[in-house]
Amino acid sequence: MVPRIVIRWISNTAALFVAAWALAGVTYGDEWWSLLVAAAVFTLVNAFVKPIATLLSLPFIIVTLGLVYFLINILMLYVTDWIVGDFDIASFWSGAAAAIIVSLVNLVLYPILDRD
């Protein structure tokens, strides 16, 4: 389990970096280590909080054909914003765009990095 968490952390670091680079409303401060901390928190939040939130909102996910799942992804970014002081999401729309970017970058990177 630990190697997969490390691979997810590396992938999330790249994804959050791309989101911060592409969007003016997403920042991680002036220090590179704050990006690493934000990615670690984001990885842990996705590993432990997101499954619970997904399970509790499963009926809404089904009824809205997945729209609530997208909102859960945005919520995980906001939880990371709340925990990590230097990581900041300026608005809901910045969070929505960041969720799309993070999902796309992880969709590309994770299969490349996770070679057994």
Secondary structure, 3 states (H helix, E strand, C coil): CHHHHHHHHHHHHHHHHHHHHHCCCEECCCCHHHHHHHHHHHHHHHHHHHHHHHHHCHHHHHHCCCHHHHHHHHHHHHHHHHHCCCCEECCHHHHHHHHHHHHHHHHHHHHHHCCC
